[in-house]
Each structure stands twice: as C-alpha cells, then as structure tokens.
Amino acid sequence: MGFETLFFIIFAGGWLFGRIFEKIKLPGVLGMTLFGIGISAVYHLYGQQKGFWPQGFWEVVPFIKSLALIVILLRAGLGISRSELKNAGISVILMAFIPCLFEGAALMGLLIYFLDFSWKVAGLTSFMLAAVSPAVVVPSMLEIKSKGLGKRNGVITVILAGASVDDVFAITMFTMFLSIAVAGSQNTALTTMTYMPVSLVGGLASGLTLGFFLAWWFKRHHEAIRATEKVLLLLASAAFLVQVGNWIQLATLLGVMGTGFILLEKAEKQAHEIALKLGKIWIFAQIALFVIVGMSIDLSVVIAAGPKAILVIALGLVARSAGVMLATWPSKMHLAERIFCVIAYLPKATVQAALGGVALSYGLKEGHQVLAIAVLSIIFTAPLGLIGIRIGSRKLLGT
C-alpha cells in the first residue's frame, strides 16, 4: 500500500466515522479510534503481508502524535486569560494535581493486584491513564463558555486550566516511571524523582519565554505576517521547544500551554487569529491521532485484557472523582458545579492515544497490554464523559 492510499484511507475514513458518531451524539474521536481498529483487524486478518504498511510510516507516527498534543495544548493556553485564572483561585492549582495523583496512586495498586504489573510499569501505565483528555474537554468547555455558562464561579476556567496542566503533570510522571522502567536502577529512580521539580519549572519558564518573544514579534510584524504564517511559526517553535525539552528532560509540554497563555495576554488580537487557525488544524490532527492509535492495536490483546482492565479503569475514575471533589472544596462553587467538574474530568483520549504505544516501542514485556488498556480507556470513558458534559452543562451550570 502506498502513502497516498493510506493517507486517503486514514483521513477520509476517519472523518466519515467521526461524523457518523457525532450524528448519534457520541464523541467523534471514538468513531475515529474504532475505524483505526478496523484497519488493524483487516491487517491481522489478511496475512500481515509485507508492504501492507508503506515503508517508513511507523517511524513518523511519534511525530504526528506529538504534534497533535502540541496543537491541543496551545488551544488550551489560548483559551485562558489571567483575569479568569485570578477569579478561579487556588482550585486551578489543586485541580491540576490532586485528581491525577488520586487516580494515579489508585491505578498503580490496582494494576499490580489485578494484572501482575511490576511497580515500574504499573507507575507509567497509571499516570498515562490518569490524564484527562483535552481532545474532549477543551472543545467542549470552549463551546460551553461561548454560551455564557459556568462563568459565575469560574467553573470553565478551572476545568480548562486544570485539565491542561493535569495532562502535563501526568505526562511528566509517565516519563519519570518510563525512565526508571527502562534503566531499572534504583539510583536512576531517585535521581529522576529529585529532578522532577526542576523539569516542571524549567519547562514552564522556557514556554513563557517563547511566548513573550513571539508576542513581541507578531505585534511588531502584524501586517507583514499573515495569520497562517504566524501559526506555522508558532507550531514550528513549539515542536522545537518540545524536542529540546526531551533532550534535556524538561516538561516543555507545560511550557507549550504557557506560550499560548502569554500570547493571549500580550498579543490578544493575534492570539485570536491563531486560535481560529489552530481550530481548523485540529480537524486534521485529531483524525490522524485517533485513527493511528486504533491501527496500532492487536485485538486479541484487547479482548484478553477486557474485563479486568475495565474494572481497573472504573475504579480509577472513582478515585479521580474523589480527588476532584477535594480539589474544588476550597472554591466558591456550588455542589452542582463541583459535580459537573467531576463529570468533565472523566474522559480520556488524547494522552492515551499519544502515549499508549510508548511502552511497546521501548520493548517492555507488558507493552501490548499497556496499549490495549489505553485503547479501552478511550472506548469506555470518552463517550461517558462527553455525554455527561452535554447533559451536565444544561442541568448543573448557571451563567
């Protein structure tokens, strides 16, 4: 199969299945993932012959996943203003860490008990699973915000900012456990944990610096550089920042969101132009991301992992919900608004799609199971969360 044929199948089929699922009030990303699983089933059914995948295709997949994650984090940063953060108060910080820690800790024990994972692989799997999905949450919250709902006590801002940092924190923890699992040394474990605060602060600082520079540049050359060119410069800069961060072990994904935040603060007109363009780019990015993660799946492993994995995921959501209730306790939110925050923090998709295959690519023996659990978490929680958000926004939120 040539690249052109596969390109057509991924984007045309992914778009069609996404639209079909949206028509029946389910997340489009679920349809895209299931379409990818269908492609994988065809591959395993018809002989896994040489040439089925174009040469070099799987080598570019990690970049596609990384770029999709960058787009959604930039969109999240561009959707949060400083005044909204100030109004939301300490709950933003608490929502960024407490639910993730609650779920990650619970999942780690559950994976060891039910699936016999080593503590290292259980750690990386639990924090990969613990990340909330910006692909579901960010567009949903921006839509609710445009309707004027959830403004009174900063509910939407808390969810937008908290969920985005939650992702970065989860990815940082995942990376730490992955380093330990690959190296296998106790000294490496201690060094990695000690370095984590430096990684977070350094990653944020680098992103803020990039944001200030781009805001100055875009304002200075506003007329000379078109909006599309601004987006290309921003994406190229953000991708390079993430690559450098990977080399020197900084949490630059947090910095990517910070870049969007600074652009909105310092170059608001240009930021709105960029946000509009990124929304269009996300149409392509999400199709590629979710179809490809479905294509990566071995259905036999998913079926084998099924019942126990779903139980683990469900119990993890219970722990996450307790963390959300605790994190929103100091806020001004009413009980109904806090319950909506619980619902909004249920769906998983983006990080699981981006990181689900990493353990497998590093040769860890549980890699196939980790990927299967990641896909099951998308199938199980994405529709649950999106349907809950749609109903909850009408029933639980005021203006």
C-alpha positions in Angstrom: 0.0 0.0 0.0 1.4 3.4 -0.9 1.5 6.5 1.3 -1.2 8.2 -0.9 -3.6 5.3 -0.5 -3.1 5.1 3.3 -3.4 8.9 3.6 -6.8 8.8 1.8 -8.0 5.9 4.0 -7.0 7.5 7.3 -8.4 10.9 6.6 -11.5 10.1 4.5 -12.4 7.1 6.7 -11.6 8.8 10.0 -13.6 11.9 9.0 -16.6 9.8 7.9 -16.6 7.7 11.1 -16.2 10.7 13.2 -19.2 12.4 11.6 -21.3 9.3 11.9 -20.6 9.1 15.7 -21.3 12.8 16.2 -24.6 12.3 14.4 -25.6 9.7 17.0 -24.4 12.0 19.8 -21.2 10.1 20.6 -17.6 11.5 20.5 -16.2 11.7 17.0 -12.8 10.6 18.4 -14.4 7.3 19.4 -15.5 6.7 15.8 -12.0 7.5 14.5 -10.4 5.1 17.0 -12.8 2.3 16.1 -12.1 2.9 12.4 -8.4 2.6 13.1 -9.1 -0.7 15.0 -11.0 -1.8 11.9 -7.9 -1.2 9.7 -5.8 -3.1 12.2 -8.3 -6.0 12.1 -8.0 -6.1 8.3 -4.2 -6.2 8.5 -4.2 -9.1 11.0 -6.9 -11.0 9.1 -5.3 -10.9 5.7 -1.9 -12.2 6.4 0.1 -9.2 7.7 1.9 -9.4 4.3 5.0 -7.3 3.6 4.1 -4.0 2.0 0.7 -3.6 3.8 2.1 -0.5 5.6 4.2 2.0 3.5 7.9 1.9 4.3 8.8 4.4 7.0 5.1 5.0 8.1 5.5 3.9 11.7 8.7 6.0 12.0 6.7 9.2 11.5 3.9 8.2 13.8 5.5 9.5 17.1 5.9 13.0 15.5 2.3 13.0 14.4 1.2 12.2 17.9 3.4 14.8 19.4 2.2 17.5 17.0 -1.4 16.7 17.8 -0.7 17.1 21.5 1.1 20.4 20.9 -2.0 21.8 19.0 -4.5 20.9 21.7 -2.2 22.4 24.5 -1.7 25.6 22.5 -5.5 25.9 22.1 -6.0 25.4 25.8 -3.4 28.1 26.6 -5.0 30.5 24.1 -8.4 29.9 25.8 -7.4 31.1 29.3 -6.9 34.7 30.4 -5.1 35.9 33.5 -8.3 37.6 34.9 -10.2 34.2 34.6 -7.3 32.4 36.4 -7.4 35.0 39.2 -11.1 34.6 39.6 -10.9 30.8 39.7 -8.3 31.0 42.6 -6.5 28.1 44.2 -8.8 25.4 42.7 -7.0 25.7 39.4 -3.8 24.6 41.1 -5.5 21.9 43.1 -7.3 20.5 40.0 -4.1 20.3 38.1 -2.5 17.8 40.6 -4.9 16.2 43.2 -7.2 14.3 40.9 -4.3 13.0 38.8 -2.4 11.9 42.0 -5.5 10.2 43.4 -6.2 8.3 40.3 -2.6 7.5 39.5 -1.9 6.1 43.0 -5.1 4.0 42.9 -4.4 2.7 39.4 -0.9 1.8 40.3 -2.1 -0.5 43.1 -4.9 -1.9 41.0 -2.6 -2.8 38.1 -0.2 -4.6 40.4 -3.0 -6.5 42.1 -5.2 -7.4 39.1 -2.8 -7.6 36.2 0.5 -8.5 37.9 2.4 -5.5 36.5 5.8 -4.6 38.1 5.6 -1.4 40.1 7.6 0.5 37.5 5.3 -0.5 34.6 2.3 0.0 36.8 3.5 3.5 37.5 4.0 4.6 33.9 0.6 2.9 32.9 -1.3 4.5 35.8 -0.2 8.1 35.0 -0.7 7.6 31.3 -4.3 6.5 32.1 -4.7 9.3 34.7 -4.5 12.1 32.2 -7.8 13.7 31.3 -8.5 14.2 27.6 -8.0 17.8 26.2 -9.4 16.5 22.9 -12.8 16.0 24.5 -12.6 18.5 27.3 -11.1 21.6 25.7 -13.5 21.9 22.7 -16.5 21.1 25.0 -15.5 23.7 27.5 -14.9 26.4 24.9 -18.3 25.6 23.4 -20.0 25.9 26.9 -18.1 29.1 27.5 -19.3 30.6 24.3 -22.9 30.0 25.5 -22.2 32.0 28.7 -22.5 29.1 31.0 -20.2 28.4 34.0 -18.9 31.9 34.3 -20.1 32.8 37.8 -17.6 30.8 39.8 -15.0 30.3 37.2 -16.0 26.6 36.6 -15.0 26.5 32.9 -11.7 28.2 33.6 -10.9 25.8 36.4 -11.6 22.8 34.2 -9.7 24.3 31.1 -6.6 25.3 33.0 -6.7 22.4 35.5 -7.2 19.7 32.8 -4.4 21.1 30.6 -1.8 21.2 33.5 -3.2 17.8 34.7 -2.1 16.4 31.3 1.4 17.8 31.5 1.8 16.6 35.1 0.6 13.1 34.1 3.0 13.1 31.2 5.9 14.1 33.4 5.1 11.3 35.9 4.8 8.9 33.0 8.2 9.9 31.7 9.7 9.5 35.1 8.4 6.0 35.5 9.4 5.1 31.9 13.0 6.2 32.6 13.0 4.0 35.7 11.5 1.0 33.9 13.9 1.3 31.0 17.0 1.9 33.2 16.0 -0.4 36.0 18.3 1.2 38.5 17.4 2.4 42.0 19.8 5.4 41.6 18.1 6.4 38.4 14.7 6.3 40.2 16.0 8.6 43.0 17.7 11.0 40.5 14.6 11.2 38.3 12.3 12.0 41.2 14.6 14.6 42.6 14.9 16.3 39.2 11.1 16.5 38.6 10.6 20.0 40.2 13.4 21.3 38.0 11.8 19.8 35.0 8.4 21.4 35.7 9.8 24.9 36.4 12.3 24.8 33.6 9.7 23.6 31.1 7.2 26.4 32.1 9.9 29.1 32.0 11.1 28.1 28.5 7.5 28.2 27.2 6.8 31.6 28.8 10.0 33.0 27.3 9.0 31.7 23.9 5.5 33.3 24.4 6.9 36.7 25.2 9.2 36.6 22.2 6.5 35.5 19.7 4.0 38.1 21.1 6.6 40.8 20.6 7.4 39.5 17.1 3.8 39.1 16.0 2.8 42.6 17.2 5.8 44.2 15.6 5.2 42.5 12.2 1.4 42.1 12.4 0.7 43.5 8.9 3.7 41.7 7.2 2.9 38.2 8.5 -0.4 36.6 7.7 -2.3 34.6 10.4 -1.4 31.3 8.6 2.3 32.2 8.7 2.0 33.1 12.4 0.6 29.6 13.1 3.4 27.9 11.2 6.0 29.8 13.2 4.2 29.0 16.4 3.9 25.3 15.7 7.5 25.0 14.5 8.8 26.9 17.6 6.6 24.8 19.9 7.7 21.5 18.3 11.4 22.5 18.5 10.8 23.5 22.2 9.4 20.1 22.9 12.3 18.4 21.1 14.9 20.4 23.1 12.9 19.6 26.3 13.1 15.9 25.5 16.9 16.2 25.1 17.5 18.0 28.4 14.5 16.4 30.3 12.3 19.5 30.8 8.5 19.4 31.0 8.2 21.6 27.9 4.6 20.5 27.2 3.7 22.6 30.2 5.7 25.4 28.5 3.7 25.0 25.3 0.5 25.8 27.2 2.3 28.7 28.8 3.2 30.0 25.4 -0.5 30.2 24.4 -1.3 31.9 27.6 1.3 34.6 27.1 0.2 35.2 23.5 -3.3 35.8 24.7 -2.1 38.2 27.4 0.4 40.2 25.3 -0.9 40.0 21.8 -4.6 39.4 22.1 -5.6 40.2 18.5 -3.0 37.9 17.1 -3.8 35.2 19.6 -7.5 35.1 18.5 -6.3 34.8 14.8 -4.0 32.0 15.8 -6.7 30.2 17.9 -9.1 30.2 14.9 -6.5 28.7 12.6 -5.5 26.1 15.2 -9.1 25.0 15.5 -9.0 24.1 11.8 -5.7 22.3 12.0 -7.0 20.3 14.9 -9.6 18.8 12.5 -6.7 17.0 10.7 -4.6 16.4 13.7 -7.3 14.6 15.7 -8.2 12.3 12.8 -4.6 11.3 12.3 -4.0 10.8 16.1 -7.0 8.6 16.9 -7.1 6.6 13.7 -3.4 5.7 14.1 -3.8 4.7 17.7 -6.6 2.3 16.6 -4.3 1.0 13.8 -1.7 0.2 16.4 -3.9 -2.3 18.3 -3.8 -6.1 18.4 -7.5 -7.0 19.0 -6.6 -10.3 20.7 -4.7 -8.5 23.4 -7.6 -6.0 23.9 -10.1 -8.9 24.3 -7.8 -10.7 26.7 -7.3 -7.6 28.9 -11.0 -6.6 28.7 -12.9 -7.3 31.9 -10.1 -6.8 34.4 -8.8 -3.7 32.5 -12.3 -2.1 32.5 -12.7 -2.8 36.2 -9.3 -1.1 36.9 -10.3 1.9 34.7 -13.6 2.3 36.5 -12.1 2.1 40.0 -9.5 4.6 38.9 -12.3 7.0 37.9 -13.8 6.7 41.4 -10.5 7.7 42.9 -10.2 10.6 40.4 -13.8 11.8 41.3 -12.9 11.9 45.0 -9.8 14.0 44.1 -11.9 16.4 42.1 -14.4 16.9 45.0 -11.4 17.5 47.3 -9.7 20.0 44.9 -12.9 22.0 44.4 -13.8 22.1 48.1 -12.0 25.5 48.8 -13.7 27.1 45.8 -16.9 29.2 45.6 -18.5 26.5 43.5 -21.9 25.1 44.5 -22.3 21.3 44.8 -23.9 21.1 41.3 -20.9 22.9 39.8 -18.5 20.6 41.6 -20.3 17.6 40.3 -20.0 19.0 36.8 -16.2 19.2 37.4 -16.2 15.5 38.3 -18.0 14.7 35.0 -15.8 16.9 32.9 -12.7 15.1 34.4 -13.9 11.6 33.3 -13.0 11.4 29.5 -9.7 10.0 28.4 -8.4 10.1 24.8 -5.5 12.4 23.8 -2.7 11.4 26.1 -3.7 7.7 26.0 -3.6 7.9 22.2 -0.3 9.7 22.2 1.5 7.6 24.8 -0.3 4.2 24.8 2.3 2.6 22.4 5.4 4.0 24.1 5.9 1.1 26.5 5.7 -1.3 23.5 8.2 0.8 21.4 10.7 0.6 24.3 10.4 -3.2 24.3 8.7 -3.6 27.8 7.1 -7.1 28.0 3.8 -5.6 29.2 3.8 -3.2 26.2 0.9 -4.8 24.3 -1.2 -4.9 27.5 -0.5 -1.2 28.2 -1.6 -0.2 24.7 -4.7 -2.4 25.0 -5.7 -0.7 28.3 -5.1 2.7 26.8 -7.5 2.0 23.9 -10.1 0.5 26.3 -9.9 3.7 28.4 -10.7 5.7 25.3 -13.6 3.5 24.3 -15.0 3.4 27.8 -14.6 6.9 29.1 -14.8 9.2 26.0 -18.5 8.6 25.3 -19.3 8.5 29.1 -17.5 11.9 29.6 -18.9 13.7 26.6 -22.5 12.6 27.1 -22.1 13.6 30.8 -20.7 17.0 29.9 -23.5 17.7 27.4 -26.2 16.8 29.9 -24.4 18.3 32.9 -23.8 21.7 31.3 -27.6 22.1 30.9 -28.6 20.7 34.3 -25.8 21.7 36.6 -24.3 25.0 35.3 -25.7 28.6 35.5 -24.5 31.7 33.8 
